[in-house]
């Protein structure tokens, strides 16, 4: 039997899809890259926004129209099962559907250039806009032995591993351990792999963690720290567990220790209680710091959340604020890219096409360069020559035989 898996949403979902792939390979199923070849299609859904859930359900209908058996899983499926699918349920229920009873099945496959390693699941925050905590459950750490086995499997296939989780900074709290303890161990045990941290809350960024990323060469200088708003009033309405001042203090500590670090953030635009003054405070926060990138999302009401009953701001206000913040984001991203002209970056190559290699640097910049051999999966030193306004830098490999 052939299975195609389509994944929506965050890196945690991508790990879950790899986990499913590994389990199915053990049972003798074949994982295919083309849905038309598949007997079964698994749609791993996302529920962060209404749009993401709609796209997930649309995929189910599309594959049913192709005559496929469709399994619907992931966050949206746990919140609202979809009757169009042949089966709806959590990742655990899907494994049971295929006859698995084991609690832990180590990874045996990786279909992406960068490996994704889940170390934690669930969230104890009570953010008023978020439905993911309902689908992922309470915060809990994955056991160290499971993490190390997965890391070992991934290290055989990739030179970069991204650590992920719903609330990753919670790892180890059950045993009096910290995320810094885990990353220190992984960094030492797998010295030939570079590790990247996925999204982390500002309250979980400790001095120990910053010191570790400043000192270890195989830890990517990249932090994604969600702000959501630059207004204390809106942060309070969102029930975020920090103030703007706390958020800025975290940024300042990082920038002092790691000067060229890539810091990215998330912003929710047009939260129902956001005024024009609140929005200007958010713009001010973005202007104030050298963010490498900002992911700005228009507020999406999620049924069952506390904020759902607040309604929405007028469409013209929402769209106008999104436009303004996107213009600022484009400017900030370019300013960050330009800092690296004439410098050398270590680029993990993800694609090679028509003599051009494309990949991600240690500080999360998209870089392209000429290459006459297939370098996918390799880390290549690239001298940055120009910014082509496409969101990517262009450079030249410093190893002559790799380029024409």
TORLUM-733184 format. One line per 3 residues: number of its first residue (from 1); their letters; for each residue x, y, z of C-alpha. Coordinates in nm, 3 decimals, m for minus. Each point is the difference from the previous one (the first is absolute). Layout:
% residues N
NUM> A> X,Y,Z; ...
END
This chain:
% residues 404
1> XXX> 0.000,0.000,0.000; 0.121,0.348,m0.086; m0.051,0.299,0.232
4> XXX> 0.031,0.373,m0.066; 0.018,0.241,0.295; m0.078,0.371,m0.033
7> XXX> 0.097,0.216,0.296; m0.137,0.341,0.093; 0.123,0.233,0.273
10> XXX> 0.295,m0.002,0.237; 0.321,m0.199,0.033; m0.160,m0.212,0.271
13> XXX> m0.247,m0.120,m0.262; 0.289,m0.082,m0.233; 0.158,m0.212,0.271
16> XXX> m0.332,m0.179,0.052; m0.017,m0.073,m0.373; 0.353,m0.145,0.005
19> XXX> m0.103,m0.206,0.301; m0.298,m0.138,m0.193; 0.220,m0.067,m0.303
22> XXX> 0.247,m0.196,0.212; m0.277,m0.208,0.156; m0.158,m0.079,m0.337
25> XXX> 0.333,m0.097,m0.154; 0.036,m0.256,0.281; m0.333,m0.151,m0.103
28> XXX> 0.109,m0.032,m0.362; m0.182,0.302,m0.140; 0.174,0.211,m0.263
31> XXX> 0.010,0.379,0.047; m0.041,0.181,m0.334; 0.050,0.365,m0.101
34> XXX> m0.288,0.013,m0.250; m0.357,m0.026,0.137; m0.126,m0.143,m0.331
37> XXX> 0.219,m0.307,0.058; m0.136,m0.056,0.352; m0.265,m0.243,0.119
40> XXX> m0.033,0.193,0.330; 0.047,0.372,0.062; 0.062,0.135,0.350
43> XXX> m0.076,0.370,0.052; 0.183,0.130,0.311; m0.202,0.313,0.075
46> XXX> 0.057,0.337,0.168; m0.244,0.202,0.213; 0.203,0.314,0.077
49> XXX> m0.224,0.211,m0.224; m0.334,m0.041,m0.169; 0.181,0.013,m0.337
52> XXX> 0.237,m0.282,0.097; m0.288,m0.223,0.108; m0.194,0.081,m0.317
55> XXX> 0.299,m0.092,m0.217; 0.040,m0.328,0.188; m0.365,m0.093,m0.059
58> XXX> 0.020,0.109,m0.362; 0.288,m0.246,m0.047; m0.216,m0.281,0.139
61> XXX> m0.274,0.075,m0.253; 0.250,0.023,m0.285; 0.146,m0.342,0.077
64> XXX> m0.344,m0.155,0.044; m0.087,0.133,m0.347; 0.305,m0.192,m0.128
67> XXX> m0.151,m0.316,0.147; 0.254,m0.039,0.279; m0.052,m0.136,0.349
70> XXX> 0.061,0.310,0.215; 0.107,0.014,0.364; m0.034,0.336,0.177
73> XXX> 0.226,0.064,0.299; 0.184,0.280,0.180; m0.125,0.293,0.208
76> XXX> m0.308,0.087,m0.206; m0.108,m0.364,m0.008; 0.023,m0.025,0.379
79> XXX> m0.211,0.312,0.045; m0.256,m0.073,m0.271; m0.007,m0.342,m0.172
82> XXX> m0.092,0.023,m0.368; m0.269,m0.235,m0.123; 0.120,0.020,m0.363
85> XXX> 0.316,m0.191,0.094; m0.003,m0.377,0.033; 0.159,0.031,0.344
88> XXX> 0.057,0.298,0.231; 0.210,0.001,0.315; 0.319,0.085,0.182
91> XXX> 0.341,m0.133,m0.104; m0.037,m0.263,0.273; m0.341,m0.105,m0.136
94> XXX> 0.141,m0.020,m0.352; 0.277,m0.230,0.124; m0.264,m0.218,0.168
97> XXX> m0.198,0.004,m0.327; 0.304,m0.153,m0.171; 0.043,m0.258,0.277
100> XXX> 0.275,0.156,0.210; m0.013,m0.037,0.377; 0.353,0.115,0.091
103> XXX> 0.048,0.322,0.192; 0.332,0.085,m0.165; 0.112,m0.071,m0.355
106> XXX> 0.341,0.153,m0.077; 0.037,0.188,m0.327; 0.132,m0.201,m0.295
109> XXX> m0.065,0.248,m0.280; 0.059,0.362,m0.087; m0.143,0.159,m0.313
112> XXX> 0.134,0.351,0.063; 0.351,0.142,m0.022; m0.025,0.130,0.356
115> XXX> m0.110,m0.247,0.265; m0.274,0.092,0.248; 0.029,m0.132,0.355
118> XXX> m0.299,0.036,0.234; 0.103,0.025,0.365; m0.319,0.123,0.166
121> XXX> m0.377,m0.004,m0.051; m0.290,0.210,0.126; m0.039,0.343,0.160
124> XXX> m0.100,0.132,0.343; m0.046,0.362,m0.109; m0.355,0.139,m0.018
127> XXX> 0.028,0.243,m0.293; m0.346,0.127,m0.084; 0.037,m0.036,m0.380
130> XXX> 0.154,m0.349,m0.021; m0.172,m0.333,m0.057; 0.318,m0.208,m0.036
133> XXX> 0.023,m0.060,0.376; m0.337,m0.179,m0.023; 0.126,m0.236,m0.271
136> XXX> 0.352,m0.056,0.135; m0.091,m0.034,0.368; 0.201,0.085,0.309
139> XXX> 0.374,0.061,m0.020; 0.217,m0.310,0.032; 0.359,m0.082,m0.089
142> XXX> 0.097,m0.287,m0.226; 0.235,m0.243,0.179; 0.371,0.053,m0.053
145> XXX> 0.060,m0.353,m0.129; m0.261,0.048,m0.273; 0.150,0.336,m0.099
148> XXX> 0.351,m0.146,m0.021; m0.115,m0.294,m0.215; m0.181,0.234,m0.238
151> XXX> 0.300,0.233,m0.010; 0.229,m0.292,m0.083; m0.226,m0.106,m0.287
154> XXX> m0.019,0.354,m0.134; 0.375,0.057,0.033; 0.057,m0.285,m0.245
157> XXX> m0.204,0.182,m0.266; 0.047,0.373,0.052; 0.251,0.261,0.109
160> XXX> m0.261,0.222,0.170; m0.261,m0.087,0.260; m0.275,0.242,0.106
163> XXX> m0.127,m0.048,0.355; m0.373,0.056,0.026; m0.296,m0.026,0.236
166> XXX> m0.321,0.181,0.086; 0.164,0.172,0.298; 0.360,m0.108,m0.047
169> XXX> 0.139,0.202,0.291; m0.190,m0.227,0.241; 0.219,m0.299,m0.078
172> XXX> 0.135,m0.177,0.307; m0.208,0.176,0.265; m0.135,m0.336,0.122
175> XXX> 0.350,m0.110,0.096; 0.159,0.328,0.108; 0.179,0.031,m0.335
178> XXX> 0.002,0.284,m0.252; m0.003,0.045,m0.375; 0.359,0.125,0.029
181> XXX> 0.095,m0.335,0.159; m0.152,m0.189,m0.293; 0.157,0.217,m0.270
184> XXX> 0.341,m0.019,0.168; m0.021,m0.381,m0.002; m0.114,m0.019,m0.364
187> XXX> 0.268,0.245,m0.112; 0.273,m0.207,0.166; m0.129,m0.340,m0.110
190> XXX> m0.047,0.100,m0.365; 0.285,0.243,m0.075; m0.034,m0.039,m0.379
193> XXX> m0.363,0.113,0.001; m0.109,0.359,0.042; m0.305,0.056,0.218
196> XXX> m0.264,0.267,m0.043; m0.266,0.102,0.249; m0.359,0.051,m0.114
199> XXX> m0.244,0.247,0.157; 0.054,0.070,0.369; m0.184,0.225,0.245
202> XXX> 0.187,0.304,0.138; m0.051,m0.122,0.357; 0.193,m0.318,m0.087
205> XXX> 0.311,0.170,m0.137; 0.247,m0.038,0.288; 0.352,0.133,0.041
208> XXX> 0.128,m0.361,m0.014; m0.169,m0.050,m0.336; 0.141,0.322,m0.145
211> XXX> 0.351,m0.083,0.127; m0.021,m0.343,m0.159; m0.095,0.139,m0.343
214> XXX> 0.273,0.261,0.027; 0.268,m0.261,0.075; m0.081,m0.311,m0.204
217> XXX> 0.091,0.006,m0.370; m0.257,m0.263,m0.095; m0.292,0.198,0.150
220> XXX> m0.155,0.227,m0.261; m0.011,0.370,0.106; m0.375,0.021,m0.056
223> XXX> m0.288,0.060,0.241; m0.368,0.019,m0.088; m0.165,0.179,0.294
226> XXX> m0.369,0.080,m0.032; m0.102,0.352,0.103; m0.360,0.003,m0.136
229> XXX> m0.034,0.372,0.084; 0.206,0.298,0.108; m0.282,0.131,0.219
232> XXX> m0.020,m0.102,0.366; m0.375,0.054,m0.005; m0.047,m0.243,m0.289
235> XXX> 0.244,m0.250,0.151; m0.213,0.008,0.317; m0.317,m0.057,m0.203
238> XXX> 0.172,m0.290,m0.176; 0.108,m0.139,0.342; 0.360,m0.017,m0.111
241> XXX> 0.220,m0.066,0.308; 0.240,0.293,m0.052; 0.010,0.374,m0.065
244> XXX> 0.166,0.189,m0.281; 0.275,0.099,0.242; 0.076,m0.365,0.079
247> XXX> 0.003,m0.084,m0.371; 0.243,0.282,m0.077; 0.227,m0.099,0.287
250> XXX> 0.027,m0.350,m0.151; 0.085,0.146,m0.342; 0.268,0.225,0.147
253> XXX> 0.166,m0.290,0.181; 0.013,m0.201,m0.323; 0.133,0.285,m0.214
256> XXX> 0.272,0.079,0.256; 0.129,m0.359,0.002; m0.049,m0.094,m0.368
259> XXX> 0.045,0.313,m0.218; m0.095,m0.154,m0.341; m0.280,m0.218,0.134
262> XXX> m0.317,m0.043,m0.205; m0.302,0.079,0.214; m0.346,m0.053,m0.146
265> XXX> m0.340,0.056,0.155; m0.375,m0.046,m0.045; m0.252,0.283,0.007
268> XXX> m0.379,m0.029,0.012; m0.142,0.299,m0.188; m0.342,0.147,0.085
271> XXX> m0.079,m0.193,0.316; m0.363,0.099,0.087; 0.102,0.247,0.274
274> XXX> 0.295,0.149,m0.191; m0.028,0.377,m0.049; 0.198,0.211,m0.245
277> XXX> 0.224,0.104,0.289; 0.059,m0.365,0.091; 0.091,m0.080,m0.360
280> XXX> 0.245,0.291,m0.013; 0.169,m0.145,0.309; 0.045,m0.328,m0.187
283> XXX> 0.150,0.180,m0.300; 0.232,0.183,0.238; 0.121,m0.330,0.148
286> XXX> 0.083,m0.135,m0.347; 0.179,0.321,m0.101; 0.204,0.002,0.320
289> XXX> 0.182,m0.332,m0.047; 0.192,m0.163,m0.289; m0.245,m0.285,m0.054
292> XXX> 0.110,m0.242,m0.273; m0.364,m0.067,m0.084; m0.350,0.047,0.141
295> XXX> m0.298,m0.228,m0.060; m0.309,0.221,0.018; m0.343,m0.165,m0.001
298> XXX> m0.340,0.163,m0.013; m0.195,m0.103,0.309; m0.210,m0.309,m0.065
301> XXX> m0.291,m0.073,0.237; 0.006,m0.359,0.123; m0.325,m0.143,0.133
304> XXX> 0.026,m0.111,0.362; 0.268,0.253,0.094; m0.055,0.284,0.246
307> XXX> 0.064,0.266,m0.267; m0.258,m0.149,m0.238; m0.284,0.188,0.170
310> XXX> 0.178,0.333,m0.054; m0.080,0.000,m0.371; 0.229,0.161,m0.257
313> XXX> 0.117,0.344,m0.104; m0.144,0.137,m0.329; 0.151,m0.165,m0.313
316> XXX> 0.141,0.328,m0.132; 0.187,0.058,0.328; 0.141,m0.354,0.002
319> XXX> 0.119,0.015,m0.360; 0.152,0.346,0.035; 0.200,m0.102,0.308
322> XXX> 0.124,m0.316,m0.169; 0.115,0.208,m0.298; 0.188,0.246,0.220
325> XXX> 0.175,m0.265,0.204; 0.097,m0.202,m0.308; 0.169,0.307,m0.151
328> XXX> 0.202,0.043,0.319; 0.087,m0.370,0.010; 0.138,0.010,m0.356
331> XXX> 0.222,0.290,0.099; 0.128,m0.174,0.316; 0.078,m0.325,m0.182
334> XXX> 0.201,0.182,m0.264; 0.193,0.197,0.264; 0.097,m0.325,0.170
337> XXX> 0.105,m0.169,m0.326; 0.217,0.293,m0.103; 0.215,m0.041,0.313
340> XXX> 0.151,m0.314,m0.151; 0.122,0.129,m0.337; 0.367,m0.090,m0.037
343> XXX> m0.015,m0.254,0.279; 0.007,m0.381,m0.004; m0.295,m0.207,0.118
346> XXX> m0.039,m0.375,0.052; m0.287,m0.108,m0.224; m0.188,m0.329,0.028
349> XXX> m0.099,m0.075,m0.360; m0.366,m0.099,m0.039; m0.049,0.019,m0.378
352> XXX> 0.212,m0.003,m0.315; m0.162,0.092,m0.331; 0.135,0.128,m0.331
355> XXX> 0.348,0.048,0.144; m0.119,0.200,0.302; 0.016,m0.129,0.356
358> XXX> m0.232,0.143,0.264; 0.011,m0.046,0.374; m0.018,0.142,0.351
361> XXX> 0.289,0.159,0.190; 0.064,m0.052,0.368; m0.174,0.333,0.069
364> XXX> m0.305,m0.098,m0.205; 0.066,0.193,m0.320; m0.095,m0.140,m0.340
367> XXX> 0.314,m0.016,m0.216; 0.049,m0.103,m0.363; 0.324,m0.067,m0.187
370> XXX> 0.121,m0.170,m0.317; 0.074,m0.372,0.029; 0.080,m0.263,m0.262
373> XXX> m0.053,m0.302,0.228; m0.290,m0.114,0.217; 0.079,0.140,0.346
376> XXX> m0.333,m0.070,0.168; 0.052,m0.071,0.368; 0.351,0.146,0.005
379> XXX> 0.112,0.305,0.198; 0.199,0.230,m0.230; 0.192,0.318,0.082
382> XXX> m0.136,0.279,m0.222; 0.141,0.350,m0.046; m0.298,0.238,m0.023
385> XXX> 0.027,0.230,m0.303; m0.338,0.168,m0.040; m0.361,0.031,0.111
388> XXX> m0.236,m0.053,m0.291; m0.315,0.139,0.167; m0.167,m0.340,m0.030
391> XXX> 0.039,m0.070,0.369; 0.316,m0.200,m0.072; 0.369,0.083,m0.001
394> XXX> 0.224,m0.105,m0.288; 0.356,m0.116,0.049; 0.291,m0.214,m0.115
397> XXX> 0.120,m0.322,0.157; 0.344,0.044,0.154; 0.084,m0.357,m0.100
400> XXX> 0.093,0.043,m0.367; m0.067,m0.352,m0.124; m0.365,0.022,0.102
403> XX> m0.077,0.280,m0.246; 0.076,0.066,m0.363
END
